[in-house]
Amino acid sequence: MKEQTLWMEKAMNDTKACWKSYISSRVELALERISRNPEYIELCEQQDKSQETVDSLLEKLGGENALTVRRYYEMETMRQSFEIDEAYMQGMMDAIQFLGGLGVFQVKEWMK
């Protein structure tokens, strides 16, 4: 019984790892595609230009306060990454349900 439980846990962990890898590859592809979008390019350029100003402000803020602000924005980025991954997963599940509703996934008689 314990072996079966361990096997199932390993299978679940392996499945999660595969999904995470798959989602990461799809996000990378989307980022590569968006990198050709003129509006996205403009936004990145504006952000790059404001980086010096932000760095100067953080330097004036100094020490622990500057570190707190930097940590906040790092956590914001991490949170957005989780949200993107979850939105992608939800989109995959919705697409599968939609295709199932259309009868795309049909079980053959011999499988019953």
Buried (B, 14 or more C-beta within 10 A) or exposed (E): EEEEEEEEEEEEEEEEEEBEEEBEEBBEEEEEEEEEEEEEEEEEEEEEEEEEEEEEEBEEBEEEEBEEBEEEEEEEEEEEEEEBBEEBBEEBEEEEEEEEEEEEEEEEEEEE
